[in-house]
Amino acid sequence: MFCIDNKGGFILKTLVIYSSVTGNTEKIVKAAYDEIPFPKKICKSLNKLSLKNYELIIIGYWVDKGICDSRNVEIIKNIHNKKVIFMGTLGAKDNGNYYESIKKRVESFLPEDNKLIDHFLCQGRINEKLIERYKTIFESNPGDENIKRQLENAKIASTHPDNTDLNNVKEFIKNIFKKIEF
Ligand SMILES: Cc1cc2nc3c(=O)[nH]c(=O)nc-3n(C[C@H](O)[C@H](O)[C@H](O)COP(=O)(O)O)c2cc1C
């Protein structure tokens, strides 16, 4: 199962699988991918690939109504006996509690025979259609504080993932590969 590098050390075969509708998750996943040592593979679907050939699985997801996108739910539920890293993007700003609750919910789909290595989350630009929906609701109900907050948050989210987020995800991956046990 393990590969051996040219110095006789063990190296992990890594598979990155991700979903991304508007490109935010794709940006962080691709930034992270650059930092992963070979052998590695990146893909958006599992069609012709088998998880069997990899030791480390990295799941890139986007947050859809408080959990990861449904395609990833199905993939995560079917991972067995692997090392697993999660990375995701979401519209909300990091306020600690919300991010932690998302992480817990996503991790709860992972069967217990896996080893969860770490989990990265950062803010991503919100889909224009969703913002238009918020605006329409706000126009007909200008007193709606929740929608007002969503619109303010959408403005903050509009520049993410930014260079700091991309550097953070690169550091996140580099640190993992420094300490991961082969
Ligand atoms: C249908 C839908 C549901 C969403 N649900 C949430 C949510 O529950 N919490 C949140 O913080 N962001 C939510 N978002 C924002 C996305 O998670 C965010 O924009 C993400 O970065 C999109 O990733 P992508 O560009 O890779 O598709 C939602 C977006 C859409 C379109």
The ligand as a Gaussian input file, in Angstrom:
#p B3LYP/6-31G(d) Opt

LIG

0 1
 C      -27.475000      26.897000      -1.576000
 C      -26.375000      27.480000      -0.732000
 C      -26.357000      27.208000       0.628000
 C      -25.335000      27.767000       1.437000
 N      -25.347000      27.507000       2.782000
 C      -24.417000      28.120000       3.573000
 C      -24.434000      27.927000       4.982000
 O      -25.264000      27.200000       5.543000
 N      -23.502000      28.567000       5.741000
 C      -22.545000      29.385000       5.177000
 O      -21.736000      29.950000       5.914000
 N      -22.479000      29.539000       3.829000
 C      -23.382000      28.933000       3.028000
 N      -23.335000      29.101000       1.663000
 C      -22.183000      29.836000       1.054000
 C      -21.170000      28.862000       0.428000
 O      -20.827000      27.836000       1.347000
 C      -19.875000      29.605000       0.041000
 O      -20.171000      30.633000      -0.868000
 C      -18.834000      28.637000      -0.525000
 O      -17.577000      29.284000      -0.494000
 C      -19.140000      28.199000      -1.956000
 O      -18.086000      27.357000      -2.397000
 P      -17.747000      27.128000      -3.945000
 O      -17.403000      28.460000      -4.524000
 O      -16.578000      26.210000      -3.920000
 O      -18.953000      26.528000      -4.586000
 C      -24.337000      28.593000       0.852000
 C      -24.361000      28.834000      -0.541000
 C      -25.375000      28.302000      -1.324000
 C      -25.385000      28.608000      -2.798000

